[in-house]
Amino acid sequence: MFKVSQDKDKPEVTLREQMKKFAIKSLYGYQTILCYGLGSRLGIFDYFYKKAKSEITEQKITAIKFTLEELSENLKLDLKYLDGWFHMSLECGIFEIEDRDKKIAKTAPHVYELLIDKESMFYMGGTIRVFHEISLNQDLLLDHFKTGQIDNILETPSDDYKEGQRASARVGTVIESLFKKYCKDDRKKLQNLEAKILEVGCGYGFNLEIWAKKYRKAQFVGIDIDPNGVAYAKELMKQNKWSDRINIYETTLENYLNAYDTKFDMIMLNEVLHEMDPDENYRKSVFDNIHSLLKDDGIFVVGESMIPDTFEPKEDFQLFNIMHKWLEVAFGSKFYNEKTFKKLVDSSSFNRAELIKEGGNYFWAIRK
């Protein structure tokens, strides 16, 4: 016999509500992912970005106007396929009609910030594109369910990996904002010419770029083992004319420690820890090496999704954290909750770990 437990304080969910959630909302959400992912792969959203940047204006860009004929001509795309794609994108709320008679369309409110402008702190196009890639690789994912196979994250197509890192860089923007507010003494140090900052796992350089723009006097070092990421990061620093104060190396943390004796005022680890070898002794050694590179009065800043165990009581909004876990299952990523993260810190050479939190945003401030 089955026993159904019922929470008396929880309102009963109706059949109509469940139909709306699973049928209507799911269809809109899934079609939005498909439309954006396909449009991104076709170069449509990059075209909008370049078009916006080519328009000389002092006003904030709020929408991009276009015609289907314009897209067809400039991107060499079939008009009837464009019409079908656009119609569904219109239904999903990505676009709006600007002029029905002239058949001019435009991006919906805030779509430029959310899905087109990769420099915006609100940009989430990379995350949506990752979900689109998952939908394209369902057969491979199905096989992984049966075999338990773990993939090498560095073998991910470079464009997809780059977009994933661009999405993670938003965390860097949030952390810098919290750091500025809650670590004022540390912030003052970083505003000096002598200040030195290291990012371990700098990847494609997006997070490094965020901090370099805020602390223009500081000297930066970025290290990573991904040759594609390092090459892109070097080019990014060159474009910003920062080659005189930012050095990027393709190396491991241990090799860098053995090759250089520089001590840093701040060391960053932004959404990298969960991708490392899951062995706790290895991760402890990473923290110990970082401890050796940090000045006595320095700060170790860790941005990392804190994910509770699956069957723990749900307290806060967790969609984005759980989404992070789900996206990286295939790479064998291992995440922490607050308790297990503190346990890792306590096992290392570090003595203090404080979770700086405001609303749903947070980072770890770790000190000697």
Summary of the structure (lengths in Angstrom):
residues: 368
radius of gyration: 23.0
end to end distance: 57.2
largest distance: 72.7
contacts: 1036
relative contact order: 0.08
helix: 52%
strand: 16%
